[in-house]
C-alpha cells in the first residue's frame, strides 16, 4: 500500500509540474521561464522537477508535444469512403478555424516560432505530426472524392494546402499579434464561406 501511495503522489506531482510548466512556458517563452517558478507554481521542490524531467529542455519538449496532441486530436479528416464532401469539409473547416484562434494554440504557435532555431529537432516532428498530417489526410480524402466523382481535384496535395491556407488567412497572424482579442464565433461564417468557394472551384463540370 505504501508503494501504491508513493506512486500516486509521484503521478500527482508530475501532473502538477506539467500544468505549471505549460502555463509558464506559454506565458513567458522558453528563455524567461525559470525552473524555480515552475517548482513554486507546482508546489514541489526544484529538485523534484529535475527528478521528473532531468532538464529544462526536456520539460519544454514534453510540454510542447503534449499541447500539440491535445490541440490537434479533435481536428481530424474523415477517412470513411462515401463521406459527403460538403459536410465533411464544412465540419473540418469550423474545427480548424476554432483551433487557430484558441488562446493555447496561439501561444503554442508563437512559442514554436520563437524557439524553432533552438529546438529544430522538436519543431520539425511537430510540423509533420500536426499541420502536415492534416494536409496529407485531406489530400487522401480529396483523392477519394475525385475518384468517386464527387469533386474535381486534379492535384489533391495542392488543393489541401490551399484549403488550410485559405482558412488561416490573416486570422492566425491577427491572433498571434493581438492575443485575447479573438473568439471563434465570428470566424465560423468565414470558414463556411471558404468551404463554399473551395467546393465551387472543385465542382464536377
Sine and cosine of phi, psi and omega as CSV:
sin_phi,cos_phi,sin_psi,cos_psi,sin_omega,cos_omega
0.00,0.00,-0.60,0.80,0.01,-1.00
-0.91,0.42,-0.62,0.78,0.03,-1.00
-0.89,0.45,-0.69,0.72,0.01,-1.00
-0.89,0.47,-0.68,0.74,0.01,-1.00
-0.91,0.42,-0.63,0.77,0.02,-1.00
-0.90,0.43,-0.67,0.74,0.03,-1.00
-0.91,0.42,-0.62,0.78,0.02,-1.00
-0.90,0.44,-0.69,0.72,0.03,-1.00
-0.89,0.45,-0.65,0.76,0.01,-1.00
-0.89,0.45,-0.67,0.74,0.03,-1.00
-0.90,0.44,-0.66,0.75,0.01,-1.00
-0.90,0.43,-0.65,0.76,0.02,-1.00
-0.91,0.40,-0.66,0.75,0.03,-1.00
-0.86,0.51,-0.72,0.69,0.01,-1.00
-0.90,0.44,-0.63,0.77,0.01,-1.00
-0.91,0.41,-0.62,0.78,0.03,-1.00
-0.91,0.42,-0.69,0.73,0.00,-1.00
-0.87,0.50,-0.73,0.69,-0.01,-1.00
-0.90,0.44,-0.67,0.74,0.01,-1.00
-0.91,0.41,-0.71,0.70,-0.01,-1.00
-0.91,0.42,-0.63,0.78,0.03,-1.00
-0.85,0.53,-0.73,0.68,-0.01,-1.00
-0.90,0.43,-0.70,0.71,-0.09,-1.00
-0.95,0.30,-0.69,0.73,0.01,-1.00
-0.89,0.45,-0.69,0.72,-0.01,-1.00
-0.92,0.40,-0.57,0.82,-0.06,-1.00
-0.98,0.18,-0.60,0.80,-0.15,-0.99
-0.92,-0.40,-0.28,0.96,-0.13,-0.99
1.00,0.06,0.13,-0.99,-0.09,-1.00
-0.93,0.36,-0.78,0.63,-0.13,-0.99
-0.88,0.47,-0.64,0.77,-0.08,-1.00
-1.00,0.07,-0.13,0.99,0.01,-1.00
-0.98,0.18,0.83,-0.55,-0.02,-1.00
-0.96,-0.27,0.67,-0.74,0.01,-1.00
-0.90,0.44,-0.50,0.87,0.08,-1.00
-0.86,0.50,-0.67,0.74,-0.01,-1.00
-0.93,0.36,-0.61,0.79,0.06,-1.00
-0.87,0.49,-0.73,0.69,0.00,-1.00
-0.88,0.47,-0.69,0.73,-0.03,-1.00
-0.89,0.45,-0.72,0.69,-0.03,-1.00
-0.93,0.36,-0.53,0.85,0.01,-1.00
-0.98,0.19,-0.25,0.97,-0.01,-1.00
0.97,0.26,0.53,0.85,0.01,-1.00
-0.76,-0.65,0.18,-0.98,0.08,-1.00
-0.97,0.25,0.47,-0.88,0.02,-1.00
-0.86,0.52,-0.60,0.80,0.02,-1.00
-0.88,0.47,-0.52,0.86,0.02,-1.00
-0.92,0.39,-0.62,0.79,0.04,-1.00
-0.87,0.49,-0.74,0.68,-0.01,-1.00
-0.93,0.37,-0.53,0.85,0.04,-1.00
-0.90,0.44,-0.61,0.80,-0.04,-1.00
-0.99,0.16,-0.55,0.84,-0.15,-0.99
-0.84,-0.55,-0.29,0.96,0.08,-1.00
1.00,0.09,-0.67,0.74,-0.04,-1.00
-0.37,-0.93,0.27,-0.96,0.05,-1.00
-0.90,0.44,-0.64,0.77,0.00,-1.00
-0.90,0.44,-0.66,0.75,0.02,-1.00
-0.91,0.41,-0.63,0.78,0.06,-1.00
-0.90,0.43,-0.68,0.73,0.01,-1.00
-0.87,0.50,-0.70,0.71,-0.01,-1.00
-0.87,0.49,-0.71,0.71,-0.01,-1.00
-0.90,0.44,-0.64,0.76,-0.02,-1.00
-0.90,0.44,-0.75,0.66,-0.05,-1.00
-0.90,0.43,-0.69,0.72,0.01,-1.00
-0.90,0.44,-0.65,0.76,0.01,-1.00
-0.91,0.42,-0.68,0.73,0.03,-1.00
-0.89,0.45,-0.68,0.74,-0.02,-1.00
-0.86,0.50,-0.70,0.71,0.02,-1.00
-0.90,0.44,-0.72,0.70,-0.02,-1.00
-0.87,0.50,-0.66,0.75,-0.08,-1.00
-0.96,0.26,-0.67,0.74,-0.17,-0.98
-1.00,0.03,-0.31,0.95,-0.06,-1.00
-0.86,0.51,-0.58,0.82,0.02,-1.00
-0.97,0.25,-0.25,0.97,-0.07,-1.00
-0.99,-0.15,0.99,0.10,-0.04,-1.00
-0.85,-0.52,0.57,-0.82,0.03,-1.00
-1.00,0.04,0.70,-0.71,0.01,-1.00
-0.85,0.53,0.63,-0.77,-0.01,-1.00
-0.94,-0.34,-0.24,0.97,-0.05,-1.00
-0.95,0.33,0.68,-0.73,0.07,-1.00
-0.95,0.32,0.52,-0.86,0.01,-1.00
1.00,0.10,0.04,1.00,0.03,-1.00
-0.92,0.39,0.71,-0.70,0.00,-1.00
-0.89,0.45,0.88,-0.48,-0.06,-1.00
-0.86,0.52,-0.66,0.75,-0.04,-1.00
-0.89,0.45,-0.73,0.68,-0.01,-1.00
-0.92,0.39,-0.69,0.73,-0.03,-1.00
-0.91,0.42,-0.71,0.70,-0.01,-1.00
-0.93,0.36,-0.57,0.82,0.04,-1.00
-0.90,0.44,-0.71,0.70,0.01,-1.00
-0.92,0.39,-0.66,0.76,0.02,-1.00
-0.88,0.47,-0.70,0.72,-0.03,-1.00
-0.89,0.45,-0.67,0.74,0.01,-1.00
-0.91,0.41,-0.66,0.75,0.04,-1.00
-0.90,0.43,-0.64,0.77,-0.05,-1.00
-0.93,0.38,-0.71,0.71,0.01,-1.00
-0.90,0.43,-0.64,0.77,0.06,-1.00
-0.87,0.49,-0.64,0.77,0.05,-1.00
-0.90,0.44,-0.68,0.73,-0.07,-1.00
-0.86,0.52,-0.61,0.79,-0.06,-1.00
-0.99,-0.13,0.03,1.00,0.06,-1.00
-0.89,0.46,0.75,-0.66,-0.06,-1.00
-0.84,0.55,-0.61,0.79,0.02,-1.00
-0.93,0.37,-0.65,0.76,0.04,-1.00
-0.89,0.46,-0.67,0.74,0.03,-1.00
-0.89,0.47,-0.70,0.71,0.02,-1.00
-0.88,0.48,-0.66,0.75,0.01,-1.00
-0.92,0.40,-0.66,0.75,0.02,-1.00
-0.86,0.51,-0.75,0.67,0.01,-1.00
-0.90,0.44,-0.63,0.78,-0.02,-1.00
-0.92,0.40,-0.69,0.72,-0.02,-1.00
-0.92,0.39,-0.64,0.76,0.04,-1.00
-0.88,0.47,-0.68,0.73,-0.03,-1.00
-0.93,0.37,-0.54,0.84,-0.14,-0.99
-0.94,-0.33,0.15,0.99,-0.05,-1.00
-0.86,0.51,-0.62,0.78,-0.01,-1.00
-0.96,0.29,-0.48,0.88,0.00,-1.00
-0.98,0.19,-0.54,0.84,-0.03,-1.00
-0.79,-0.61,0.88,0.48,-0.02,-1.00
-0.88,0.47,-0.51,0.86,0.00,-1.00
-0.94,0.33,-0.25,0.97,0.02,-1.00
-0.99,-0.11,-0.71,0.71,-0.09,-1.00
-0.89,0.45,-0.67,0.74,-0.06,-1.00
-0.91,0.40,-0.74,0.67,0.05,-1.00
-0.88,0.48,-0.59,0.81,0.02,-1.00
-0.92,0.39,-0.61,0.79,0.06,-1.00
-0.88,0.47,-0.71,0.71,-0.04,-1.00
-0.94,0.35,-0.56,0.83,-0.02,-1.00
-0.99,0.14,-0.29,0.96,-0.05,-1.00
-0.94,-0.34,-0.99,-0.12,-0.06,-1.00
-0.82,0.57,-0.69,0.72,-0.03,-1.00
-0.94,0.35,-0.55,0.84,0.07,-1.00
-0.87,0.49,-0.69,0.73,0.00,-1.00
-0.89,0.46,-0.66,0.75,0.03,-1.00
-0.90,0.44,-0.69,0.73,0.01,-1.00
-0.89,0.45,-0.70,0.72,-0.02,-1.00
-0.91,0.42,-0.69,0.72,0.00,-1.00
-0.92,0.39,-0.60,0.80,0.05,-1.00
-0.86,0.52,-0.69,0.72,0.02,-1.00
-0.91,0.41,-0.64,0.77,0.03,-1.00
-0.89,0.46,-0.70,0.71,0.00,-1.00
-0.92,0.40,-0.57,0.82,0.06,-1.00
-0.90,0.44,-0.67,0.74,0.03,-1.00
-0.90,0.43,-0.66,0.75,0.01,-1.00
-0.91,0.42,-0.60,0.80,0.05,-1.00
-0.91,0.40,-0.73,0.69,-0.02,-1.00
-0.90,0.44,-0.52,0.85,0.00,-1.00
-0.99,0.12,-0.12,0.99,0.02,-1.00
0.99,0.12,0.24,0.97,0.01,-1.00
-1.00,0.10,-0.51,0.86,0.02,-1.00
-0.68,-0.73,0.32,-0.95,0.10,-1.00
-0.93,-0.37,0.98,-0.20,-0.08,-1.00
-0.76,-0.65,0.99,-0.15,-0.06,-1.00
-0.96,0.26,-0.54,0.84,0.00,-1.00
-0.77,-0.63,1.00,0.05,-0.10,-1.00
-0.86,0.52,-0.63,0.78,-0.01,-1.00
-0.89,0.45,-0.74,0.68,0.01,-1.00
-0.90,0.44,-0.65,0.76,0.00,-1.00
-0.89,0.46,-0.63,0.78,0.02,-1.00
-0.91,0.41,-0.68,0.74,0.06,-1.00
-0.86,0.51,-0.69,0.73,-0.02,-1.00
-0.92,0.40,-0.60,0.80,0.00,-1.00
-0.87,0.49,-0.80,0.60,-0.02,-1.00
-0.94,0.33,-0.55,0.83,0.05,-1.00
-0.89,0.45,-0.67,0.75,0.03,-1.00
-0.91,0.41,-0.60,0.80,0.01,-1.00
-0.92,0.38,-0.62,0.78,0.04,-1.00
-0.91,0.42,-0.72,0.69,-0.03,-1.00
0.70,0.72,-0.74,-0.68,0.10,-0.99
-1.00,-0.07,-0.01,1.00,-0.09,-1.00
-0.88,0.48,-0.72,0.70,-0.05,-1.00
-0.89,0.45,-0.67,0.74,0.03,-1.00
-0.92,0.38,-0.66,0.75,0.02,-1.00
-0.88,0.47,-0.66,0.75,0.00,-1.00
-0.91,0.41,-0.61,0.79,-0.02,-1.00
-0.95,0.32,-0.59,0.81,-0.06,-1.00
-1.00,0.02,-0.34,0.94,0.00,-1.00
-0.76,-0.65,0.91,0.41,-0.06,-1.00
-0.87,0.50,0.65,-0.76,0.03,-1.00
1.00,0.04,-0.11,0.99,-0.07,-1.00
-1.00,-0.04,-0.14,0.99,-0.12,-0.99
-0.91,-0.41,0.51,-0.86,0.14,-0.99
-0.75,-0.67,0.48,-0.88,-0.09,-1.00
-0.91,0.40,-0.53,0.85,-0.15,-0.99
-0.81,0.58,-0.74,0.68,-0.02,-1.00
-0.89,0.46,-0.28,0.96,-0.07,-1.00
-0.99,-0.16,-0.05,1.00,0.05,-1.00
-0.93,0.37,-0.61,0.79,0.06,-1.00
-0.91,0.42,-0.61,0.79,0.06,-1.00
-0.89,0.45,-0.67,0.75,0.03,-1.00
-0.89,0.46,-0.70,0.72,0.00,-1.00
-0.88,0.47,-0.67,0.74,0.01,-1.00
-0.91,0.42,-0.63,0.77,0.02,-1.00
-0.90,0.45,-0.67,0.74,0.03,-1.00
-0.90,0.43,-0.67,0.75,0.01,-1.00
-0.87,0.50,-0.68,0.73,0.01,-1.00
-0.91,0.41,-0.64,0.77,0.00,-1.00
-0.90,0.44,-0.69,0.72,-0.01,-1.00
-0.91,0.41,-0.62,0.78,0.06,-1.00
-0.90,0.44,-0.65,0.76,-0.03,-1.00
-0.92,0.40,-0.45,0.89,-0.07,-1.00
-0.90,-0.43,0.40,0.92,0.03,-1.00
-0.94,0.34,0.56,-0.83,0.05,-1.00
-0.96,0.29,0.83,-0.56,-0.04,-1.00
-0.98,0.19,0.00,0.00,0.00,0.00
